[in-house]
C-alpha cells in the first residue's frame, strides 16, 4: 500500500504540468502501464520461481517465507538497478517506431511486445517449463521489426538491428553453458572441502539441511532473487519509459533534472563536438534534412557522406535549443518530443558510426570528445524515474509469491534422475548468482531460468546422477520454439493493432 501511494503521488506530481485537451491519453497511459506491469508480474511468478526452487525443495525455508523473502530481494534488486539492460533492449527496436512512439504504430509496437510476451510466458508456466522471459522478449522484438518492414513493403530482415540482436542472443546462448560448467566446478569444490555426507543426500521428509548449508542456500536464494530483479526487472522499465514518452511527452520525453548549470556545460561540450566532427565532413557533402539523413543511417547502417554533416548540424541544433530554453524542463510542451528525438538520433548515430562500413576513422582525441557529448545525450533521454522502479519492483515481487509450485517440482525432481541434493542446490544457485550479476554489470539481458536449470543439470552431470532426457528435451524445445513463437505472436498482434489504430 505504501508503494502504491508513493507511485500515485509521484505520477500525479509529474502529470501536474501536463495540459491535455482530452482524457484519452491518460486512459491510454493507464491501460499501457497495466499491461506493462502485468508482464513484470507474470515474469515474477514465471522466472523467480527458479530462484526459490532449491530453497523450498531442500526445506531451507518454508514456501511462503521463501517467496516473500525472494519478492523483497527482487524489489531491492530492481530499485538498485542501473537501467543499462533496459536501454539495451530498447536499442533492438526499429528506430522509426521509437521516434513515432506517440503515434498509433508506436503504441501498436509496445502493446504487441508486451501481450505476446505475457501469452507465451503463461503458456510455458502452465506446462511447468522453465522458459526464458528474456528470450521471449527478444523474439517479440524481432517479430515486430520484421512485421513493420513487411507492412511497408520492404525486406523483413531490414527492420531488425541484427548486430544488437546477435550480441544479446549470444549472451542468452552462452549464459546457460557458463551456468552448467560453473555449477559443476563449484560442486566438485564442495566435494573437495566439505566431507559431510548429509550434503550429498536428497531431502528426506520436511527436515531442514545442516545449519551452515541452510544459511548458504538462504543467502544464494536472496542473491539470485536480487540479481534477477536487477536484470529482468529492467526489461519492463524500458518499455514503460516508451509508454510514458508516447502518452505524456511533456513530463517524460526529457530528463527535467538537467538544469541551467548542466545546460551551460553541455553548450560548451556541444561546440567542442561540432568542431571535432568538422574534421571528417567532406567538402562535397550535401544535406537536405539532418533528421532524415540520420534516421536512414541508423536504419540501414550504410554510411553516406552526408552523415557527418547531418551529425554536425544536429549537434548545433540541439545546443541552440537547450541554450535558448535554459534547461530541459524549460523546453515548451509541444517541443519536448521533438528535442528528445533529435538527441536520440544523434546518440544512436554516434553508437553505430565506428562499426559502419566506409565511415571515417575518428582519432582517439575526437572519440573522447564525442563520448563525453554522448554521455550527456543519454543522461537527458535514457533515464528511469524512481516511481517506475518501485512499480516494477512491486509487480515483480508480488508475482514471485504466486504460482511457484510448478517450476519448483521441475527443478527439484525432473532435471536429474535423482532428486536434488543440498550441495547441488547450493552449487547451482551460486553459479546462477555469479552469472546473472556479471551480465548485469555488462548491461546484457540474461535468462535466470536457463542459467539455473543448466546449473542444476551441471551438478547432476558432475555427480554422475544422470539426467532426465525427457525434461531436458522439453526445456530445449521451449528454448528453440520460444523465439519463433514469440515473434509470430508479436508480429501478428502488431499487424492487428495497426489495423485497429487506423
VOGU-3710 file (C-alpha; in Angstrom, 3 decimals, decimal comma):
1> xxxxxxxxxx> 0,000/0,000/0,000  2,895/2,327/0,789  4,364/1,633/-2,645  1,066/2,330/-4,406  0,625/5,614/-2,518  4,204/6,633/-3,411  3,665/5,790/-7,112  0,354/7,675/-7,263  1,856/10,728/-5,536  4,896/10,920/-7,827
11> xxxxxxxxxx> 2,892/10,229/-11,004  0,314/12,904/-10,189  3,118/15,399/-9,445  4,751/14,647/-12,810  1,447/14,986/-14,662  0,501/18,248/-12,931  2,472/20,190/-15,565  0,739/18,371/-18,435  -2,243/20,067/-20,042  -4,189/17,714/-22,305
21> xxxxxxxxxx> -7,398/18,707/-24,040  -8,634/15,117/-23,957  -8,764/12,413/-21,286  -7,847/9,766/-23,894  -4,019/9,980/-23,382  -4,499/9,327/-19,655  -6,726/6,312/-20,322  -4,168/5,011/-22,806  -1,392/5,584/-20,254  -3,318/3,659/-17,588
31> xxxxxxxxxx> -4,001/0,713/-19,905  -0,413/0,568/-21,172  1,042/0,711/-17,649  -1,351/-2,018/-16,531  -0,197/-4,331/-19,349  3,499/-3,489/-18,784  3,259/-4,188/-15,059  1,248/-7,314/-15,891  4,256/-8,526/-17,896  6,515/-7,982/-14,884
41> xxxxxxxxxx> 4,001/-9,728/-12,608  3,983/-12,785/-14,909  7,772/-12,544/-15,138  7,847/-12,696/-11,328  5,899/-15,911/-10,876  7,391/-17,467/-14,026  11,103/-16,704/-13,660  11,642/-16,086/-9,964  10,224/-19,486/-9,098  13,643/-20,722/-10,179
51> xxxxxxxxxx> 15,318/-18,584/-7,511  13,216/-20,069/-4,687  13,086/-23,612/-6,112  16,174/-25,006/-4,399  15,488/-23,148/-1,138  11,954/-24,594/-0,943  12,828/-28,042/-2,250  15,609/-28,507/0,331  13,316/-27,221/3,140  15,738/-24,411/3,913
61> xxxxxxxxxx> 12,746/-22,083/4,170  9,022/-22,692/4,430  7,488/-21,927/0,975  5,528/-18,808/1,921  8,505/-17,345/3,799  10,792/-18,141/0,825  8,597/-16,400/-1,758  8,128/-13,297/0,418  11,889/-13,184/1,015  12,552/-13,615/-2,714
71> xxxxxxxxxx> 9,969/-10,950/-3,519  11,687/-8,464/-1,201  15,116/-9,222/-2,715  13,648/-8,778/-6,227  12,236/-5,445/-5,061  15,644/-4,263/-3,810  17,365/-5,521/-6,983  15,034/-3,506/-9,213  15,418/-0,340/-7,123  19,221/-0,508/-7,295
81> xxxxxxxxxx> 19,388/-1,424/-10,994  21,358/0,802/-13,375  18,938/0,844/-16,336  21,632/-0,360/-18,766  19,729/-3,561/-19,604  16,500/-1,594/-20,129  18,040/0,546/-22,850  19,959/-2,384/-24,369  16,522/-3,945/-25,004  15,134/-0,663/-26,402
91> xxxxxxxxxx> 18,055/-0,367/-28,848  16,829/-3,564/-30,563  13,576/-1,897/-31,633  13,117/-0,302/-35,091  14,225/3,332/-34,861  11,253/4,634/-36,845  8,829/3,118/-34,316  10,738/4,574/-31,371  10,578/8,031/-32,974  6,842/7,568/-33,601
101> xxxxxxxxxx> 6,084/6,142/-30,160  3,318/8,719/-29,630  1,606/7,644/-32,872  -0,619/4,610/-33,450  2,214/2,432/-34,788  4,323/3,158/-31,709  1,573/2,057/-29,339  0,845/-0,961/-31,517  4,509/-1,932/-31,102  4,507/-1,644/-27,289
111> xxxxxxxxxx> 1,187/-3,467/-26,846  2,186/-6,243/-29,273  5,519/-6,806/-27,488  4,025/-6,986/-24,038  0,931/-9,045/-24,805  2,893/-11,580/-26,891  5,440/-11,985/-24,061  2,679/-12,408/-21,445  0,824/-15,029/-23,509  3,930/-17,145/-24,164
121> xxxxxxxxxx> 5,097/-16,895/-20,540  1,688/-18,032/-19,315  1,651/-20,946/-21,762  5,090/-22,243/-20,704  4,331/-21,690/-16,995  1,114/-23,697/-17,338  3,157/-26,587/-18,743  5,697/-26,217/-15,925  8,509/-25,435/-18,368  11,361/-23,163/-17,230
131> xxxxxxxxxx> 11,252/-20,981/-20,355  13,032/-17,623/-20,571  11,281/-14,242/-20,341  14,404/-12,622/-21,825  14,265/-14,991/-24,791  10,544/-14,280/-25,157  11,079/-10,515/-25,209  13,841/-10,770/-27,856  11,550/-12,926/-30,017  8,734/-10,398/-29,646
141> xxxxxxxxxx> 11,024/-7,546/-30,705  12,184/-9,473/-33,785  8,550/-10,209/-34,707  7,565/-6,542/-34,516  10,639/-5,439/-36,507  10,010/-7,919/-39,323  6,257/-7,213/-39,413  6,891/-3,458/-39,541  9,163/-3,809/-42,579  6,864/-6,237/-44,408
151> xxxxxxxxxx> 3,929/-3,869/-43,886  5,989/-1,118/-45,530  6,809/-3,350/-48,493  10,487/-3,761/-47,577  12,614/-6,806/-46,826  11,517/-8,146/-43,426  15,056/-8,579/-42,142  15,890/-4,888/-42,636  13,630/-3,925/-39,725  15,824/-5,572/-37,095
161> xxxxxxxxxx> 19,189/-4,450/-35,740  20,712/-7,897/-36,237  24,069/-6,888/-34,799  22,471/-5,940/-31,484  20,176/-8,998/-31,568  23,186/-11,253/-32,204  25,073/-9,682/-29,302  22,151/-10,235/-26,912  21,369/-13,674/-28,317  24,982/-14,801/-27,880
171> xxxxxxxxxx> 24,710/-13,866/-24,210  21,442/-15,786/-23,887  23,071/-18,778/-25,574  26,358/-18,597/-23,698  24,999/-17,999/-20,182  23,430/-21,493/-19,752  26,722/-23,079/-20,867  28,567/-20,951/-18,302  25,954/-21,875/-15,667  26,352/-25,602/-16,440
181> xxxxxxxxxx> 30,162/-25,557/-16,283  30,421/-23,198/-13,300  27,884/-25,159/-11,216  29,737/-28,415/-11,980  33,051/-26,852/-10,872  31,511/-25,461/-7,673  30,018/-28,890/-6,917  33,454/-30,508/-7,351  34,848/-27,871/-4,982  32,158/-28,760/-2,433
191> xxxxxxxxxx> 33,209/-32,409/-2,625  36,821/-31,443/-2,040  36,326/-29,218/1,004  33,050/-30,430/2,574  33,082/-34,084/3,571  29,759/-34,080/5,424  27,792/-36,954/3,773  24,483/-35,245/4,587  25,236/-32,620/1,917  25,087/-35,212/-0,848
201> xxxxxxxxxx> 21,726/-36,724/0,059  18,317/-35,651/-1,185  15,975/-34,040/1,384  14,003/-36,510/3,471  10,604/-35,579/4,834  10,456/-31,970/5,993  13,790/-31,926/7,859  15,909/-28,858/7,033  19,504/-29,235/5,822  22,557/-28,823/8,105
211> xxxxxxxxxx> 22,667/-25,319/9,606  25,632/-23,982/7,605  24,312/-25,251/4,249  20,863/-23,922/5,141  22,378/-20,445/5,695  24,195/-20,713/2,364  21,024/-21,758/0,494  19,061/-18,888/2,028  21,869/-16,474/1,096  22,089/-17,709/-2,515
221> xxxxxxxxxx> 18,288/-17,667/-2,893  18,372/-13,992/-1,911  21,332/-13,349/-4,213  19,672/-14,934/-7,264  16,441/-13,041/-6,500  18,348/-9,750/-6,141  20,200/-10,169/-9,429  17,021/-11,399/-11,156  15,350/-8,152/-10,116  18,309/-6,026/-11,194
231> xxxxxxxxxx> 18,435/-7,739/-14,631  14,954/-8,981/-15,573  13,147/-6,098/-13,915  14,747/-3,715/-16,374  13,092/-5,304/-19,429  9,750/-3,815/-18,457  11,267/-0,493/-17,403  12,465/0,369/-20,895  9,035/-0,306/-22,383  7,312/1,653/-19,621
241> xxxxxxxxxx> 9,532/4,643/-20,453  8,473/4,357/-24,114  4,846/4,322/-22,956  5,381/7,434/-20,821  7,170/9,282/-23,634  4,391/8,318/-26,064  1,458/9,345/-23,889  2,785/12,296/-21,874  5,998/13,564/-23,556  5,771/16,854/-21,670
251> xxxxxxxxxx> 6,628/15,064/-18,426  8,880/12,219/-19,594  10,445/12,899/-23,014  13,379/14,722/-21,402  15,105/14,468/-18,036  13,882/17,575/-16,218  16,559/17,241/-13,543  19,051/18,572/-16,116  19,114/22,242/-15,105  20,690/25,540/-16,150
261> xxxxxxxxxx> 24,197/24,704/-14,889  24,321/21,386/-16,766  22,975/23,021/-19,944  25,754/25,632/-19,855  28,331/22,849/-19,612  26,533/20,993/-22,393  26,714/24,055/-24,660  30,495/24,149/-24,325  30,782/20,375/-24,946  28,479/20,698/-27,987
271> xxxxxxxxxx> 30,640/23,408/-29,545  33,705/21,238/-28,966  31,932/18,205/-30,503  30,765/20,137/-33,586  34,391/21,219/-34,110  35,619/17,613/-33,791  33,030/16,398/-36,336  34,045/19,121/-38,808  37,382/17,305/-39,220  35,534/14,492/-41,012
281> xxxxxxxxxx> 32,955/16,392/-43,104  33,689/16,003/-46,807  33,624/19,300/-48,791  31,353/17,676/-51,397  28,752/16,568/-48,830  25,236/17,970/-49,252  22,351/17,786/-46,808  18,594/18,102/-47,254  17,331/17,230/-43,753  19,558/16,180/-40,820
291> xxxxxxxxxx> 16,868/14,087/-39,097  16,019/12,126/-42,245  19,711/11,532/-43,009  20,437/10,189/-39,515  17,272/8,073/-39,368  18,193/6,452/-42,680  21,760/5,822/-41,445  20,553/4,206/-38,193  18,017/2,036/-40,048  20,318/0,855/-42,857
301> xxxxxxxxxx> 23,768/1,075/-41,169  25,057/2,373/-44,530  27,392/5,346/-44,291  26,917/8,204/-46,753  28,984/11,414/-46,943  26,023/13,420/-45,641  26,014/11,592/-42,291  28,857/13,597/-40,700  27,342/16,847/-41,962  23,956/15,795/-40,548
311> xxxxxxxxxx> 25,559/14,958/-37,185  27,281/18,335/-37,054  24,006/20,104/-37,864  22,105/18,046/-35,259  24,684/18,810/-32,558  24,432/22,557/-33,277  20,602/22,496/-33,381  20,352/20,607/-30,065  22,837/23,024/-28,456  20,893/26,073/-29,627
321> xxxxxxxxxx> 17,567/24,681/-28,417  18,961/23,734/-24,986  20,598/27,173/-24,544  17,508/29,076/-25,735  15,223/27,289/-23,266  17,720/27,407/-20,378  17,023/23,882/-19,091  15,411/20,694/-20,373  12,401/21,356/-18,153  12,022/24,717/-19,882
331> xxxxxxxxxx> 11,554/23,220/-23,344  7,966/24,028/-24,467  5,376/21,256/-24,181  4,958/20,842/-27,932  8,745/20,669/-28,471  9,739/18,100/-25,823  9,224/15,020/-28,018  10,988/16,684/-30,969  14,092/17,582/-28,934  14,171/14,069/-27,477
341> xxxxxxxxxx> 14,051/12,546/-30,975  16,936/14,760/-32,081  19,013/13,668/-29,063  18,103/10,017/-29,609  19,082/10,131/-33,296  22,419/11,776/-32,544  23,239/9,306/-29,752  22,352/6,239/-31,844  24,277/7,581/-34,860  27,382/8,034/-32,701
351> xxxxxxxxxx> 26,932/4,481/-31,346  26,725/2,938/-34,833  29,332/5,151/-36,556  32,523/3,254/-35,510  31,127/-0,021/-36,931  29,674/1,361/-40,195  31,464/0,354/-43,398  33,044/3,329/-45,160  32,813/5,643/-42,146  35,885/7,811/-41,485
361> xxxxxxxxxx> 38,391/6,696/-38,865  37,958/9,056/-35,922  41,013/9,916/-33,828  41,248/8,927/-30,150  41,138/12,572/-29,051  37,948/13,252/-31,034  36,428/9,984/-29,823  36,849/11,175/-26,224  35,069/14,431/-27,047  32,205/12,565/-28,751
371> xxxxxxxxxx> 31,926/10,049/-25,872  31,631/12,913/-23,376  28,916/14,522/-25,518  27,022/11,243/-25,953  27,018/10,724/-22,182  25,055/13,967/-21,771  22,580/12,980/-24,508  21,954/9,619/-22,836  21,539/11,242/-19,427  18,915/13,543/-20,977
381> xxxxxxxxxx> 16,838/10,800/-22,659  17,739/7,447/-21,067  16,545/7,930/-17,512  14,151/5,995/-15,292  12,159/7,798/-12,548  12,265/6,138/-9,141  8,486/5,594/-9,110  8,801/3,440/-12,267  11,366/1,263/-10,482  9,072/0,979/-7,462
391> xxxxxxxxxx> 6,111/-0,017/-9,676  8,145/-2,690/-11,499  9,639/-3,910/-8,218  6,171/-4,307/-6,691  4,809/-6,153/-9,729  7,840/-8,457/-9,895  7,866/-9,056/-6,140  4,130/-9,802/-5,939  4,401/-12,122/-8,942  7,070/-14,093/-7,091
401> xxxxxxxxxx> 4,503/-15,012/-4,452  2,162/-16,689/-6,963  2,471/-19,901/-8,937  5,922/-21,084/-7,827  4,934/-24,739/-7,288  5,010/-25,921/-10,916  8,576/-24,778/-11,515  9,840/-25,996/-8,111  8,859/-29,594/-8,881  10,508/-29,430/-12,327
411> xxxxxxxxxx> 13,742/-28,018/-10,920  13,912/-30,322/-7,907  12,893/-33,665/-9,363  12,628/-33,661/-13,147  16,024/-32,487/-14,381  18,200/-35,248/-12,848  17,416/-38,940/-12,445  17,946/-38,474/-8,720  16,384/-35,801/-6,547  18,285/-32,583/-5,896
421> xxxxxxxxxx> 20,776/-32,696/-3,003  21,716/-29,819/-0,727  25,186/-29,389/-2,255  23,756/-29,468/-5,781  21,177/-26,822/-4,941  23,797/-24,528/-3,390  26,223/-25,022/-6,315  23,550/-24,224/-8,924  22,407/-21,087/-7,111  25,947/-19,761/-6,567
431> xxxxxxxxxx> 26,650/-20,275/-10,290  23,379/-18,526/-11,241  24,049/-15,626/-8,886  27,551/-15,031/-10,281  26,493/-15,379/-13,946  23,487/-13,050/-13,678  25,407/-10,499/-11,583  28,252/-10,347/-14,111  25,820/-9,983/-17,040  24,030/-7,162/-15,241
441> xxxxxxxxxx> 27,324/-5,282/-14,862  27,838/-5,587/-18,628  24,297/-4,324/-19,297  23,288/-7,566/-21,043  19,948/-9,354/-20,562  20,269/-12,950/-19,378  17,826/-15,746/-18,588  17,591/-16,632/-14,889  15,562/-19,679/-15,898  18,116/-21,161/-18,251
451> xxxxxxxxxx> 21,128/-20,323/-16,086  19,673/-22,031/-13,002  18,227/-25,026/-14,876  21,524/-25,614/-16,677  23,357/-25,175/-13,369  21,317/-27,973/-11,813  21,958/-30,129/-14,889  25,673/-29,373/-14,458  25,668/-30,595/-10,856  23,768/-33,734/-11,874
461> xxxxxxxxxx> 26,370/-34,438/-14,564  29,228/-33,762/-12,146  27,681/-36,152/-9,603  27,061/-38,772/-12,320  23,432/-38,795/-11,224  22,147/-38,940/-14,787  19,783/-36,537/-16,497  16,112/-36,987/-17,338  16,303/-36,511/-21,077  12,524/-36,079/-21,434
471> xxxxxxxxxx> 12,607/-32,974/-19,210  15,731/-31,624/-20,890  14,107/-32,157/-24,278  11,043/-30,242/-23,117  13,204/-27,380/-21,817  15,266/-27,404/-25,037  12,096/-27,418/-27,164  10,756/-24,480/-25,155  14,091/-22,726/-25,756  14,001/-23,457/-29,506
481> xxxxxxxxxx> 10,349/-22,552/-30,036  10,236/-19,505/-27,747  11,850/-17,156/-30,266  9,776/-18,055/-33,365  6,566/-18,428/-31,332  7,006/-15,041/-29,636  7,980/-13,471/-32,984  4,873/-14,829/-34,726  2,638/-13,753/-31,831  4,038/-10,217/-31,628
491> xxxxxxxxxx> 4,168/-9,792/-35,425  0,533/-10,870/-35,756  -0,574/-8,652/-32,873  1,393/-5,697/-34,290  -0,410/-6,068/-37,625  -3,796/-6,371/-35,862  -3,236/-3,367/-33,596  -2,069/-1,271/-36,540  -5,277/-2,098/-38,394  -7,290/-1,038/-35,340
501> xx> -5,217/2,166/-34,886  -6,004/3,192/-38,471
//
